[in-house]
């Protein structure tokens, strides 16, 4: 059914303050597959609270998380119809651990694809440290199945993505676990689509699916491993489009090109699950931004 745009625009999205602890950073890393592979000892810096730990850049996706606010009856949205469309992260400062952080989310646009079609909700989240200095910006597009027809405009979201040229420079496989969604949701997103078989069936899935942001965490894990030598401070931005859901237990293969483009597929079904990917990083000792 169409979203209620007036209710949605008047809904007060929670502004959240959180103490991010070493345990939180270690738990997040474990929830996106760190520590599953003994061959990569560099992962220890992310999963051991006694070793720091280093926060993964994608942890910004769950810092001071406002929860599944679109599931609130006053949002004007059918929660069963909610899917994640696009996500980007821009890192603008040092990621804190063992410190207070605060998130503020606002709706930046609504797109109406027409009656019986989708509605798209565009949001921006700024995450700041205890002094109010922002260190990350998250831009998100949420896809509401059947939410169109509310009388909004059908403006394009972004320009057409560039065509991938040739074969990827490298491919990295990371296996998810059957309980991956149950683990990941403890970061703060308790949408029952990822835990309740009945809710998943109502949404048209054979069983609960993996969070899109968990899939993104696995992709960032692959980029850290394959391109950044497990140096999270090198990453400056990343963006992607979610093309299809991952089922917990499937293997995510991240395919990366030399210009910083990437996509991901599940090996078992040979299905693209994320595309139009792009990341930018700072090359070591150069002080300048460059694609890898």
Secondary structure, DSSP 8 states (H G I E B T S, - for coil): ----HHHHHH-----EEEEE-HHHHHHHHHHTTTTS-TT-GGGHHHH-GGG-----GGGGGTTT---SGGGSGGG-S-GGGEEEEEEEEEE-S---SSEEEEEEEEEEEEEE--TTS-EEEEEEEEEEETTS-EEEEEEEEEEETT---SS------S-------SS-SEEEEEE--TTHHHHHGGGS---GGGT-HHHHHHTT-SS-B--HHHHHHHHHHHHHHHTSTT-GGGEEEEEEEE-S--BTT-EEEEEE-TTSEEEEEETTTTEEEEEEEEEEEE-TTT-SEE--
